[in-house]
Amino acid sequence: MNEVIDPSEKTPASLDIRGILEHLPHRYPMLMVDRVLEIVPGQSIHAIKNVSINEAFFMGHFPHIPVMPGVLMIEALAQAAGILSFQTIGQTADPHSVFYFVGIDGARFKRPVGPGDQLHLKVNILRSKGGIWKYEAKAMVDDQLAVDAELMCTMRKVEI
């Protein structure tokens, strides 16, 4: 079993797309994190999702005024949380481990997100107990809150 990293022992780091791909099993079209600006294992992550008109969901949501679906904003936050958790336990993604959602509480959508926006994903670990991780998560565009929620996830071993 991997040890949890003490956040006081680490300085903030960043990850480019290669580092992200090491920490998430997601791939196009479901990869929702483009860059990690800052990560403090055991504590927090600040990542970004660049929202482009080329996203497949914009063809139908909505053709006359493209809006990023709220569920995908939550997914982007969950992926950032997954990266933070893998970094915290000192592990990378592998085909035998999956990070699953187990709960979303208090999700509130405050601002539409559309093409050209840069979604700043900010996630803090609230606690980790019994294999369940709980996070405080928010996504911002510029200085405006787009969505906030509390997320709960767990890592499970899977047979492939």
Disulfide bonds with the S-S distance in Angstrom:
none
